[in-house]
Protein backbone atom coordinates (compact mmCIF):
# COMPACT_ATOMS: atom_id res chain seq x y z
CA UNK A 1 0.00 0.00 0.00
CA UNK A 2 1.35 3.42 -0.99
CA UNK A 3 1.74 6.08 1.69
CA UNK A 4 0.55 9.50 0.57
CA UNK A 5 2.12 12.79 1.53
CA UNK A 6 0.28 14.43 4.46
CA UNK A 7 -0.62 17.39 2.19
CA UNK A 8 -2.38 15.05 -0.25
CA UNK A 9 -4.22 13.27 2.55
CA UNK A 10 -5.48 16.62 3.84
CA UNK A 11 -6.59 17.63 0.33
CA UNK A 12 -8.51 14.35 0.07
CA UNK A 13 -10.29 14.93 3.39
CA UNK A 14 -11.12 18.50 2.34
CA UNK A 15 -12.60 17.26 -0.96
CA UNK A 16 -14.71 14.67 0.88
CA UNK A 17 -15.93 17.39 3.27
CA UNK A 18 -16.86 19.67 0.32
CA UNK A 19 -18.73 16.79 -1.30
CA UNK A 20 -20.56 16.05 1.98
CA UNK A 21 -21.55 19.73 2.32
CA UNK A 22 -22.93 19.60 -1.24
CA UNK A 23 -24.91 16.45 -0.45
CA UNK A 24 -26.24 18.09 2.74
CA UNK A 25 -27.30 21.19 0.78
CA UNK A 26 -29.01 18.94 -1.79
CA UNK A 27 -31.03 17.37 1.05
CA UNK A 28 -30.72 13.82 -0.28
CA UNK A 29 -30.25 10.92 2.11
CA UNK A 30 -26.63 9.79 2.10
CA UNK A 31 -24.16 7.76 4.10
CA UNK A 32 -20.46 8.39 4.51
CA UNK A 33 -19.01 4.89 4.60
CA UNK A 34 -16.64 3.65 7.26
CA UNK A 35 -13.05 4.30 6.22
CA UNK A 36 -11.44 1.41 8.12
CA UNK A 37 -9.99 -1.71 6.52
CA UNK A 38 -12.57 -3.73 8.43
CA UNK A 39 -15.36 -2.10 6.40
CA UNK A 40 -14.53 -4.57 3.61
CA UNK A 41 -14.70 -8.34 4.27
CA UNK A 42 -11.25 -9.84 4.73
CA UNK A 43 -11.44 -12.08 1.66
CA UNK A 44 -12.31 -9.04 -0.54
CA UNK A 45 -9.77 -6.51 0.79
CA UNK A 46 -7.37 -6.94 -2.09
CA UNK A 47 -10.09 -7.02 -4.78
CA UNK A 48 -12.82 -4.63 -3.62
CA UNK A 49 -12.85 -1.01 -2.48
CA UNK A 50 -15.79 0.63 -0.80
CA UNK A 51 -16.85 4.08 -2.05
CA UNK A 52 -16.89 7.14 0.19
CA UNK A 53 -20.60 7.90 -0.14
CA UNK A 54 -23.83 6.05 -0.81
CA UNK A 55 -26.55 8.42 -2.00
CA UNK A 56 -30.19 7.42 -2.02
CA UNK A 57 -32.42 8.65 -4.81
CA UNK A 58 -35.82 8.09 -3.19
CA UNK A 59 -38.10 5.78 -5.18
CA UNK A 60 -35.28 5.15 -7.69
CA UNK A 61 -32.24 3.51 -6.07
CA UNK A 62 -28.75 4.21 -4.81
CA UNK A 63 -25.61 5.58 -6.45
CA UNK A 64 -22.12 5.60 -4.97
CA UNK A 65 -19.23 8.05 -5.11
CA UNK A 66 -15.54 7.74 -4.43
CA UNK A 67 -14.36 11.32 -4.00
CA UNK A 68 -10.92 12.29 -5.25
CA UNK A 69 -9.01 15.54 -5.14
CA UNK A 70 -7.34 15.51 -8.55
CA UNK A 71 -5.38 17.96 -10.63
CA UNK A 72 -5.41 17.98 -14.42
CA UNK A 73 -1.98 17.28 -15.94
CA UNK A 74 -0.21 18.26 -19.13
CA UNK A 75 -1.20 19.82 -22.40
CA UNK A 76 -3.56 16.90 -23.00
CA UNK A 77 -5.41 17.91 -19.79
CA UNK A 78 -5.59 14.45 -18.24
CA UNK A 79 -6.37 12.91 -14.88
CA UNK A 80 -4.16 10.10 -13.59
CA UNK A 81 -5.93 7.11 -12.03
CA UNK A 82 -4.51 4.11 -10.21
CA UNK A 83 -5.46 0.93 -12.10
CA UNK A 84 -5.81 -1.17 -8.95
CA UNK A 85 -8.17 1.38 -7.40
CA UNK A 86 -10.37 1.42 -10.50
CA UNK A 87 -10.51 -2.38 -10.57
CA UNK A 88 -11.40 -2.59 -6.87
CA UNK A 89 -14.12 0.07 -7.08
CA UNK A 90 -15.55 -1.55 -10.23
CA UNK A 91 -15.77 -4.80 -8.25
CA UNK A 92 -17.91 -3.00 -5.64
CA UNK A 93 -20.06 -1.61 -8.47
CA UNK A 94 -20.54 -5.08 -9.98
CA UNK A 95 -21.11 -7.04 -6.75
CA UNK A 96 -23.56 -4.59 -5.21
CA UNK A 97 -25.13 -3.52 -8.51
CA UNK A 98 -24.77 0.11 -7.57
CA UNK A 99 -23.59 2.58 -10.19
CA UNK A 100 -20.37 3.99 -8.81
CA UNK A 101 -18.62 7.19 -9.84
CA UNK A 102 -15.18 8.61 -9.20
CA UNK A 103 -16.01 12.25 -8.38
CA UNK A 104 -12.87 14.29 -9.06
CA UNK A 105 -12.85 17.61 -7.23
CA UNK A 106 -10.46 20.43 -8.05
CA UNK A 107 -7.78 21.02 -5.39
CA UNK A 108 -8.25 24.78 -5.96
CA UNK A 109 -11.89 24.57 -4.82
CA UNK A 110 -13.75 25.14 -8.10
CA UNK A 111 -17.46 24.25 -7.97
CA UNK A 112 -17.00 22.10 -11.07
CA UNK A 113 -16.19 18.47 -10.43
CA UNK A 114 -15.68 15.78 -13.05
CA UNK A 115 -17.34 12.39 -12.76
CA UNK A 116 -16.16 9.10 -14.26
CA UNK A 117 -18.29 5.95 -13.92
CA UNK A 118 -16.10 3.11 -12.60
CA UNK A 119 -17.57 0.81 -15.26
CA UNK A 120 -16.45 3.13 -18.07
CA UNK A 121 -12.94 3.51 -16.62
CA UNK A 122 -12.70 -0.29 -16.66
CA UNK A 123 -13.09 -0.17 -20.44
CA UNK A 124 -9.96 2.00 -20.60
CA UNK A 125 -8.07 -0.20 -18.13
CA UNK A 126 -8.72 -3.34 -20.20
CA UNK A 127 -6.40 -6.13 -19.12
CA UNK A 128 -3.85 -3.87 -17.41
CA UNK A 129 -3.35 -5.04 -13.80
CA UNK A 130 -1.06 -2.44 -12.23
CA UNK A 131 0.21 1.07 -12.67
CA UNK A 132 -1.74 4.11 -13.74
CA UNK A 133 -3.80 5.28 -16.67
CA UNK A 134 -4.26 8.77 -18.04
CA UNK A 135 -7.81 9.81 -18.86
CA UNK A 136 -8.57 13.03 -20.76
CA UNK A 137 -10.64 15.57 -18.86
CA UNK A 138 -13.20 15.63 -21.68
CA UNK A 139 -13.91 11.89 -21.18
CA UNK A 140 -15.54 12.70 -17.86
CA UNK A 141 -18.78 14.52 -17.14
CA UNK A 142 -18.39 18.04 -15.76
CA UNK A 143 -20.76 18.54 -12.83
CA UNK A 144 -21.66 21.94 -11.39
CA UNK A 145 -21.63 21.54 -7.61
CA UNK A 146 -23.12 25.02 -7.34
CA UNK A 147 -26.44 23.38 -8.23
CA UNK A 148 -28.30 20.73 -6.22
CA UNK A 149 -27.16 17.17 -6.88
CA UNK A 150 -30.56 16.31 -8.35
CA UNK A 151 -30.10 18.89 -11.14
CA UNK A 152 -26.42 18.09 -11.69
CA UNK A 153 -27.13 14.37 -11.84
CA UNK A 154 -29.83 14.83 -14.46
CA UNK A 155 -27.32 16.67 -16.67
CA UNK A 156 -24.54 14.15 -15.95
CA UNK A 157 -26.57 11.13 -17.02
CA UNK A 158 -28.43 12.63 -19.96
CA UNK A 159 -28.32 10.23 -22.87
CA UNK A 160 -28.59 12.90 -25.57
C-alpha positions as a Markdown table, in Angstrom:
| # | Residue | x | y | z |
|---|---|---|---|---|
| 1 | Unk | 0.0 | 0.0 | 0.0 |
| 2 | Unk | 1.4 | 3.4 | -1.0 |
| 3 | Unk | 1.7 | 6.1 | 1.7 |
| 4 | Unk | 0.5 | 9.5 | 0.6 |
| 5 | Unk | 2.1 | 12.8 | 1.5 |
| 6 | Unk | 0.3 | 14.4 | 4.5 |
| 7 | Unk | -0.6 | 17.4 | 2.2 |
| 8 | Unk | -2.4 | 15.0 | -0.3 |
| 9 | Unk | -4.2 | 13.3 | 2.6 |
| 10 | Unk | -5.5 | 16.6 | 3.8 |
| 11 | Unk | -6.6 | 17.6 | 0.3 |
| 12 | Unk | -8.5 | 14.3 | 0.1 |
| 13 | Unk | -10.3 | 14.9 | 3.4 |
| 14 | Unk | -11.1 | 18.5 | 2.3 |
| 15 | Unk | -12.6 | 17.3 | -1.0 |
| 16 | Unk | -14.7 | 14.7 | 0.9 |
| 17 | Unk | -15.9 | 17.4 | 3.3 |
| 18 | Unk | -16.9 | 19.7 | 0.3 |
| 19 | Unk | -18.7 | 16.8 | -1.3 |
| 20 | Unk | -20.6 | 16.0 | 2.0 |
| 21 | Unk | -21.6 | 19.7 | 2.3 |
| 22 | Unk | -22.9 | 19.6 | -1.2 |
| 23 | Unk | -24.9 | 16.5 | -0.4 |
| 24 | Unk | -26.2 | 18.1 | 2.7 |
| 25 | Unk | -27.3 | 21.2 | 0.8 |
| 26 | Unk | -29.0 | 18.9 | -1.8 |
| 27 | Unk | -31.0 | 17.4 | 1.1 |
| 28 | Unk | -30.7 | 13.8 | -0.3 |
| 29 | Unk | -30.2 | 10.9 | 2.1 |
| 30 | Unk | -26.6 | 9.8 | 2.1 |
| 31 | Unk | -24.2 | 7.8 | 4.1 |
| 32 | Unk | -20.5 | 8.4 | 4.5 |
| 33 | Unk | -19.0 | 4.9 | 4.6 |
| 34 | Unk | -16.6 | 3.7 | 7.3 |
| 35 | Unk | -13.0 | 4.3 | 6.2 |
| 36 | Unk | -11.4 | 1.4 | 8.1 |
| 37 | Unk | -10.0 | -1.7 | 6.5 |
| 38 | Unk | -12.6 | -3.7 | 8.4 |
| 39 | Unk | -15.4 | -2.1 | 6.4 |
| 40 | Unk | -14.5 | -4.6 | 3.6 |
| 41 | Unk | -14.7 | -8.3 | 4.3 |
| 42 | Unk | -11.3 | -9.8 | 4.7 |
| 43 | Unk | -11.4 | -12.1 | 1.7 |
| 44 | Unk | -12.3 | -9.0 | -0.5 |
| 45 | Unk | -9.8 | -6.5 | 0.8 |
| 46 | Unk | -7.4 | -6.9 | -2.1 |
| 47 | Unk | -10.1 | -7.0 | -4.8 |
| 48 | Unk | -12.8 | -4.6 | -3.6 |
| 49 | Unk | -12.9 | -1.0 | -2.5 |
| 50 | Unk | -15.8 | 0.6 | -0.8 |
| 51 | Unk | -16.8 | 4.1 | -2.0 |
| 52 | Unk | -16.9 | 7.1 | 0.2 |
| 53 | Unk | -20.6 | 7.9 | -0.1 |
| 54 | Unk | -23.8 | 6.1 | -0.8 |
| 55 | Unk | -26.5 | 8.4 | -2.0 |
| 56 | Unk | -30.2 | 7.4 | -2.0 |
| 57 | Unk | -32.4 | 8.7 | -4.8 |
| 58 | Unk | -35.8 | 8.1 | -3.2 |
| 59 | Unk | -38.1 | 5.8 | -5.2 |
| 60 | Unk | -35.3 | 5.1 | -7.7 |
| 61 | Unk | -32.2 | 3.5 | -6.1 |
| 62 | Unk | -28.8 | 4.2 | -4.8 |
| 63 | Unk | -25.6 | 5.6 | -6.4 |
| 64 | Unk | -22.1 | 5.6 | -5.0 |
| 65 | Unk | -19.2 | 8.0 | -5.1 |
| 66 | Unk | -15.5 | 7.7 | -4.4 |
| 67 | Unk | -14.4 | 11.3 | -4.0 |
| 68 | Unk | -10.9 | 12.3 | -5.3 |
| 69 | Unk | -9.0 | 15.5 | -5.1 |
| 70 | Unk | -7.3 | 15.5 | -8.5 |
| 71 | Unk | -5.4 | 18.0 | -10.6 |
| 72 | Unk | -5.4 | 18.0 | -14.4 |
| 73 | Unk | -2.0 | 17.3 | -15.9 |
| 74 | Unk | -0.2 | 18.3 | -19.1 |
| 75 | Unk | -1.2 | 19.8 | -22.4 |
| 76 | Unk | -3.6 | 16.9 | -23.0 |
| 77 | Unk | -5.4 | 17.9 | -19.8 |
| 78 | Unk | -5.6 | 14.4 | -18.2 |
| 79 | Unk | -6.4 | 12.9 | -14.9 |
| 80 | Unk | -4.2 | 10.1 | -13.6 |
| 81 | Unk | -5.9 | 7.1 | -12.0 |
| 82 | Unk | -4.5 | 4.1 | -10.2 |
| 83 | Unk | -5.5 | 0.9 | -12.1 |
| 84 | Unk | -5.8 | -1.2 | -8.9 |
| 85 | Unk | -8.2 | 1.4 | -7.4 |
| 86 | Unk | -10.4 | 1.4 | -10.5 |
| 87 | Unk | -10.5 | -2.4 | -10.6 |
| 88 | Unk | -11.4 | -2.6 | -6.9 |
| 89 | Unk | -14.1 | 0.1 | -7.1 |
| 90 | Unk | -15.6 | -1.5 | -10.2 |
| 91 | Unk | -15.8 | -4.8 | -8.2 |
| 92 | Unk | -17.9 | -3.0 | -5.6 |
| 93 | Unk | -20.1 | -1.6 | -8.5 |
| 94 | Unk | -20.5 | -5.1 | -10.0 |
| 95 | Unk | -21.1 | -7.0 | -6.8 |
| 96 | Unk | -23.6 | -4.6 | -5.2 |
| 97 | Unk | -25.1 | -3.5 | -8.5 |
| 98 | Unk | -24.8 | 0.1 | -7.6 |
| 99 | Unk | -23.6 | 2.6 | -10.2 |
| 100 | Unk | -20.4 | 4.0 | -8.8 |
| 101 | Unk | -18.6 | 7.2 | -9.8 |
| 102 | Unk | -15.2 | 8.6 | -9.2 |
| 103 | Unk | -16.0 | 12.2 | -8.4 |
| 104 | Unk | -12.9 | 14.3 | -9.1 |
| 105 | Unk | -12.9 | 17.6 | -7.2 |
| 106 | Unk | -10.5 | 20.4 | -8.1 |
| 107 | Unk | -7.8 | 21.0 | -5.4 |
| 108 | Unk | -8.3 | 24.8 | -6.0 |
| 109 | Unk | -11.9 | 24.6 | -4.8 |
| 110 | Unk | -13.7 | 25.1 | -8.1 |
| 111 | Unk | -17.5 | 24.2 | -8.0 |
| 112 | Unk | -17.0 | 22.1 | -11.1 |
| 113 | Unk | -16.2 | 18.5 | -10.4 |
| 114 | Unk | -15.7 | 15.8 | -13.1 |
| 115 | Unk | -17.3 | 12.4 | -12.8 |
| 116 | Unk | -16.2 | 9.1 | -14.3 |
| 117 | Unk | -18.3 | 6.0 | -13.9 |
| 118 | Unk | -16.1 | 3.1 | -12.6 |
| 119 | Unk | -17.6 | 0.8 | -15.3 |
| 120 | Unk | -16.4 | 3.1 | -18.1 |
| 121 | Unk | -12.9 | 3.5 | -16.6 |
| 122 | Unk | -12.7 | -0.3 | -16.7 |
| 123 | Unk | -13.1 | -0.2 | -20.4 |
| 124 | Unk | -10.0 | 2.0 | -20.6 |
| 125 | Unk | -8.1 | -0.2 | -18.1 |
| 126 | Unk | -8.7 | -3.3 | -20.2 |
| 127 | Unk | -6.4 | -6.1 | -19.1 |
| 128 | Unk | -3.9 | -3.9 | -17.4 |
| 129 | Unk | -3.4 | -5.0 | -13.8 |
| 130 | Unk | -1.1 | -2.4 | -12.2 |
| 131 | Unk | 0.2 | 1.1 | -12.7 |
| 132 | Unk | -1.7 | 4.1 | -13.7 |
| 133 | Unk | -3.8 | 5.3 | -16.7 |
| 134 | Unk | -4.3 | 8.8 | -18.0 |
| 135 | Unk | -7.8 | 9.8 | -18.9 |
| 136 | Unk | -8.6 | 13.0 | -20.8 |
| 137 | Unk | -10.6 | 15.6 | -18.9 |
| 138 | Unk | -13.2 | 15.6 | -21.7 |
| 139 | Unk | -13.9 | 11.9 | -21.2 |
| 140 | Unk | -15.5 | 12.7 | -17.9 |
| 141 | Unk | -18.8 | 14.5 | -17.1 |
| 142 | Unk | -18.4 | 18.0 | -15.8 |
| 143 | Unk | -20.8 | 18.5 | -12.8 |
| 144 | Unk | -21.7 | 21.9 | -11.4 |
| 145 | Unk | -21.6 | 21.5 | -7.6 |
| 146 | Unk | -23.1 | 25.0 | -7.3 |
| 147 | Unk | -26.4 | 23.4 | -8.2 |
| 148 | Unk | -28.3 | 20.7 | -6.2 |
| 149 | Unk | -27.2 | 17.2 | -6.9 |
| 150 | Unk | -30.6 | 16.3 | -8.3 |
| 151 | Unk | -30.1 | 18.9 | -11.1 |
| 152 | Unk | -26.4 | 18.1 | -11.7 |
| 153 | Unk | -27.1 | 14.4 | -11.8 |
| 154 | Unk | -29.8 | 14.8 | -14.5 |
| 155 | Unk | -27.3 | 16.7 | -16.7 |
| 156 | Unk | -24.5 | 14.1 | -15.9 |
| 157 | Unk | -26.6 | 11.1 | -17.0 |
| 158 | Unk | -28.4 | 12.6 | -20.0 |
| 159 | Unk | -28.3 | 10.2 | -22.9 |
| 160 | Unk | -28.6 | 12.9 | -25.6 |
